[in-house]
Amino acid sequence: MQDKTAQQQRKCDQRGIAQAPDKSGFHSACGPLGREDAARFQNRLRDLGNLLNELTGLHEELLEVLQRKLVAMRQNGVDTIHECVAREGELAGRIADREGLRRRLMVLIGRDLGIDEEEARRLSIRRLASRVDEQQKLKLLVAGERLSAVLKEIAKVNAVVGEFAGRMLEHYRAVFGQITQGIVQPPVYVRDGDRPPSVAAQVIDAVG
């Protein structure tokens, strides 16, 4: 029993982590946290809230680009489609960067709460909010709901874009089939024994 207690104490000394705060304040696995530790935990929660708001803004911009691309697809606005695709790539890169930062921050917050790294990476905002004080809880829940709402809208628009793109592809295949219908050539071989590109391939090469 004493050995087990000693092991637990050594584990506490090595981690120095914070458990979830209660009405009396922040507590570590080994007792009350100092002011510096509590302040660091609060700063991390504040940074997480700011990061969630930033991610929401980026996704809102992405949603606007996707909606504009869908309109351009319906109007066959090739230039606008290209512009939207380029902007999507830029936004995707920025979102991936901020999302990576959010995950690293969640690991640090999880460490403060005594949660292992893998579980911290999977920790939802709602679950995290249930373990912090009321003021931070409200901020996290509001930020999480805003981001979730935008993500749902993006999923809806992406589904429409994918369906519309599939219809466009089928349309172009039908048109291409009409262009090449009836064009039959006997096999022709070039000097090295290979067959030259088919008419269909040549049309594709010509029009891009």
C-alpha positions as CSV (number, residue, x, y, z in Angstrom):
1,M,0.0,0.0,0.0
2,Q,2.8,2.3,0.9
3,D,4.6,1.5,-2.4
4,K,1.5,2.3,-4.3
5,T,1.1,5.6,-2.5
6,A,4.7,6.5,-3.2
7,Q,4.3,5.7,-6.9
8,Q,1.3,8.0,-7.1
9,Q,3.2,10.8,-5.4
10,R,6.1,10.4,-7.8
11,K,3.7,10.5,-10.7
12,C,2.2,13.7,-9.4
13,D,5.6,15.3,-8.9
14,Q,6.6,14.4,-12.5
15,R,3.5,15.7,-14.1
16,G,2.5,18.7,-12.0
17,I,-0.8,18.8,-13.9
18,A,-4.0,20.5,-13.1
19,Q,-7.3,18.7,-12.6
20,A,-10.6,20.3,-13.5
21,P,-11.4,23.4,-11.4
22,D,-14.3,23.3,-8.9
23,K,-16.1,26.0,-7.0
24,S,-13.1,26.4,-4.7
25,G,-10.7,27.0,-7.5
26,F,-8.1,25.0,-9.5
27,H,-6.6,21.8,-8.2
28,S,-3.7,19.7,-9.3
29,A,-3.5,15.9,-8.9
30,C,-1.4,16.6,-5.7
31,G,-3.3,19.5,-4.2
32,P,-4.3,23.2,-4.8
33,L,-2.6,24.8,-7.8
34,G,-0.5,28.0,-7.4
35,R,-1.6,31.2,-8.9
36,E,0.8,30.9,-11.8
37,D,-0.5,27.4,-12.8
38,A,-4.1,28.5,-12.6
39,A,-3.3,31.6,-14.7
40,R,-1.6,29.5,-17.3
41,F,-4.6,27.2,-17.5
42,Q,-6.9,30.1,-18.0
43,N,-4.7,31.6,-20.7
44,R,-4.8,28.3,-22.6
45,L,-8.6,28.2,-22.4
46,R,-8.7,31.8,-23.6
47,D,-6.3,31.0,-26.5
48,L,-8.5,28.0,-27.4
49,G,-11.6,30.2,-27.5
50,N,-9.8,32.7,-29.8
51,L,-8.6,29.9,-32.0
52,L,-12.1,28.5,-32.4
53,N,-13.4,32.0,-33.4
54,E,-10.5,32.3,-35.9
55,L,-11.4,28.9,-37.4
56,T,-15.0,29.9,-37.6
57,G,-14.1,33.0,-39.6
58,L,-11.9,31.0,-42.0
59,H,-14.7,28.4,-42.5
60,E,-17.2,31.2,-43.1
61,E,-15.0,32.5,-45.8
62,L,-14.6,29.0,-47.3
63,L,-18.4,28.7,-47.3
64,E,-18.8,31.9,-49.2
65,V,-16.2,30.7,-51.8
66,L,-18.0,27.4,-52.2
67,Q,-21.3,29.1,-52.7
68,R,-19.8,31.4,-55.3
69,K,-18.2,28.4,-57.0
70,L,-21.6,26.7,-57.2
71,V,-23.2,29.7,-58.8
72,A,-20.3,29.8,-61.3
73,M,-20.7,26.1,-62.1
74,R,-24.4,26.7,-62.9
75,Q,-23.5,29.6,-65.1
76,N,-20.5,27.8,-66.7
77,G,-18.3,30.7,-65.4
78,V,-14.9,28.9,-66.0
79,D,-12.8,31.8,-64.8
80,T,-14.7,32.3,-61.6
81,I,-14.5,28.6,-60.9
82,H,-10.7,28.7,-61.3
83,E,-10.5,31.6,-58.9
84,C,-12.7,29.9,-56.4
85,V,-10.6,26.7,-56.5
86,A,-7.4,28.7,-56.0
87,R,-8.9,30.5,-53.0
88,E,-10.2,27.2,-51.6
89,G,-6.6,25.9,-51.6
90,E,-5.3,28.9,-49.8
91,L,-8.0,28.7,-47.1
92,A,-7.6,25.0,-46.7
93,G,-3.9,25.5,-46.0
94,R,-4.6,28.2,-43.4
95,I,-7.3,26.0,-41.8
96,A,-5.0,23.0,-41.6
97,D,-2.4,25.2,-39.9
98,R,-4.8,26.6,-37.3
99,E,-6.3,23.1,-36.7
100,G,-2.9,21.7,-36.0
101,L,-2.4,24.5,-33.4
102,R,-5.8,23.7,-31.9
103,R,-4.8,20.1,-31.5
104,R,-1.5,20.9,-29.8
105,L,-3.3,23.3,-27.5
106,M,-5.9,20.6,-26.6
107,V,-3.0,18.3,-25.6
108,L,-1.6,21.0,-23.2
109,I,-5.1,21.6,-21.8
110,G,-5.6,17.9,-21.4
111,R,-2.3,17.6,-19.6
112,D,-3.5,20.3,-17.2
113,L,-6.6,18.3,-16.6
114,G,-4.8,15.0,-16.1
115,I,-5.9,13.6,-19.4
116,D,-3.5,11.5,-21.6
117,E,-2.5,12.8,-25.0
118,E,-4.6,10.5,-27.1
119,E,-7.8,11.2,-25.2
120,A,-7.0,15.0,-25.2
121,R,-6.8,15.0,-29.0
122,R,-10.3,13.4,-29.1
123,L,-11.8,15.6,-26.4
124,S,-14.8,17.6,-27.7
125,I,-15.4,21.2,-26.8
126,R,-18.6,20.2,-25.1
127,R,-16.8,17.7,-22.9
128,L,-14.0,20.2,-22.1
129,A,-16.6,22.9,-21.3
130,S,-18.1,20.5,-18.7
131,R,-14.8,20.6,-16.8
132,V,-14.1,24.3,-16.5
133,D,-15.7,27.2,-14.6
134,E,-19.0,28.7,-15.7
135,Q,-17.5,31.8,-17.4
136,Q,-15.1,29.8,-19.6
137,K,-17.8,27.1,-20.2
138,L,-20.2,29.6,-21.8
139,K,-17.5,31.1,-24.0
140,L,-16.3,27.6,-25.2
141,L,-19.9,26.4,-25.8
142,V,-20.8,29.5,-27.9
143,A,-17.5,29.3,-29.9
144,G,-18.0,25.6,-30.5
145,E,-21.6,26.0,-31.6
146,R,-20.7,28.7,-34.1
147,L,-18.0,26.6,-35.6
148,S,-20.2,23.5,-35.7
149,A,-23.0,25.4,-37.5
150,V,-20.6,26.6,-40.2
151,L,-19.2,23.2,-40.7
152,K,-22.7,21.8,-41.2
153,E,-23.4,24.4,-43.9
154,I,-20.1,23.6,-45.7
155,A,-21.0,19.9,-45.7
156,K,-24.4,20.7,-47.3
157,V,-22.9,23.0,-50.0
158,N,-20.1,20.5,-50.7
159,A,-22.7,17.8,-51.3
160,V,-24.5,20.0,-53.8
161,V,-21.2,20.9,-55.5
162,G,-20.2,17.3,-55.8
163,E,-23.6,16.3,-57.3
164,F,-23.5,19.2,-59.7
165,A,-20.0,18.4,-60.8
166,G,-21.0,14.8,-61.4
167,R,-23.8,16.0,-63.7
168,M,-21.4,18.3,-65.6
169,L,-19.0,15.4,-66.1
170,E,-21.7,13.2,-67.5
171,H,-22.8,16.0,-69.8
172,Y,-19.3,16.6,-71.2
173,R,-18.9,12.8,-71.7
174,A,-22.1,12.7,-73.7
175,V,-21.0,15.7,-75.8
176,F,-17.6,14.2,-76.3
177,G,-19.2,11.0,-77.4
178,Q,-21.2,12.8,-80.0
179,I,-18.1,14.6,-81.3
180,T,-16.2,11.3,-81.8
181,Q,-19.1,9.2,-82.9
182,G,-18.6,7.5,-86.3
183,I,-14.9,8.3,-86.4
184,V,-13.3,5.0,-87.2
185,Q,-9.7,4.5,-88.3
186,P,-7.7,1.3,-89.1
187,P,-4.9,0.6,-86.7
188,V,-1.8,2.6,-87.5
189,Y,1.6,1.9,-86.0
190,V,4.5,4.3,-85.6
191,R,8.1,3.4,-86.2
192,D,8.8,2.0,-82.7
193,G,5.7,-0.4,-82.9
194,D,3.4,1.6,-80.7
195,R,0.0,2.8,-81.8
196,P,-0.4,6.6,-82.0
197,P,-2.9,8.4,-79.7
198,S,-6.5,7.8,-80.6
199,V,-8.7,10.5,-82.1
200,A,-10.4,10.9,-78.7
201,A,-7.0,11.5,-77.0
202,Q,-6.1,14.0,-79.7
203,V,-9.3,15.9,-79.1
204,I,-8.6,16.0,-75.4
205,D,-5.1,17.2,-76.0
206,A,-6.4,20.0,-78.3
207,V,-9.1,21.3,-76.0
208,G,-7.4,20.6,-72.7
